[in-house]
């Protein structure tokens, strides 16, 4: 787990150094819902907690709060908003902006209905766990669309027999998901959408 976090994430200390802010400012931005919360929190025993998967058993991970490197882009956006409208107004303005980002990223009204929930999960750090580029509303939306498609095509990974005419659409959805979703950490992978909707399905259709 430590190697995975080192490869794909920054701890809070590394993040504030890269972003040029203090730890106190980082926490303030998270508390005011101006940037996503950490995707992973590791306690002193090495137990890893995420909103997506809950708490794991002890791992070799070092204690700390872990954010995707893409968090720097959201910090910069928050600072720009604060400079423009002040701290008091920035949280509300960013909330509206996040909603509009995702609203524009989805191609149809049915998907748009999910935007409020997606913004909530986004700010909770969810998409750092499962999306390769969580600084892009378009990439987050693409992952949600591909996953929904796979759930429908595979009966949420439970389908065991596929007709030949079903395979082209299935393989297209697998390819779309594969390039946009994270590999998932060693503790998360057994319960991940990647395992259930991609790897397990590929074993069935291979």
Secondary structure, 3 states (H helix, E strand, C coil): CHHHHHHHEEEHHHHHHHHCCCHHHHHHHHHCCCCCCCCEEECCCCEEEECCCEEEEECCCCCEEEEECCHHHHHHHHHHHHHHHCHHHHHHHHHHHHHHHHHHHCCCHHHHCCHHHHHHHHHCCHHHHHECCCCCHHHHHHHHHHHHHHHHHHCCCCCCCCCHHHHHHHHHHHHHHHHHECCCCCCCHHHCHHHHHHHHHHHHHC
